[in-house]
Amino acid sequence: MKVTRKIIEIDEERCDGCGNCVISCAEGALKIIDGKAKVISDNLCDGLGACLGECPQEALKIIEREAEDFDEAAVEKHLETSKAKEEKQTMPCGCPSTQIQSFAPAAGCQGANTPTSFEKAASALTHWPIQIRLIPPTAPFLKGADLLVTADCVPVAFPTLHRDYLQGKTVMLGCPKFDDVQAYIDKFAEIFKTAGVKSVTTMIMEVPCCSGLPMIVKKGMEASGVNVPSRQVVVSTRGEILEER
């Protein structure tokens, strides 16, 4: 049933697709589609505007228009469906990409004989899988870990990631623009709540769509009720560190 009520409107000219509003929408009413934020269904938007303050471009505002009435039952069903989809993606299926593995780091003479040049440097990766959506919160390598949460473009742009940031850390890699934001928040909340994480470093690119990743980690931490030391690193598209805080 359509009624005249308050609802979110998005200025596509201003929207740069950063995804910050998607993260802040508890109802899951927003989604990045073709590089722009969209209200996926009017009945999922409560019109309260929790997402407004997260938009760096001020592309969102509350208007009053005729729209489907807000439906809490539809929201619950939508969130359950999204969560089930994420769980289905991460369930063991025999595929090598989902098999949990831990790798022993090089030690003793082996470590001493490893070349330090960029061309021949050894991998600092200590586990598998590395994609956020494939790592279950119960993975043994998360216990007491120093997390390195990185946007998936970072390893390509930043040539010395293994040497400078990955050593001794557990890496989790994903894209805040194309992946399921709420599922990521829920997963990080569970990880922070149960894994005893010691620290978290978030690495993102300088492009706007990457800015959602630190917010995902932050909201997951807030939802867990646990606070761990954290820092953020911003990498340029030319592979240089622009900011570290």
Disulfide bonds with the S-S distance in Angstrom:
none
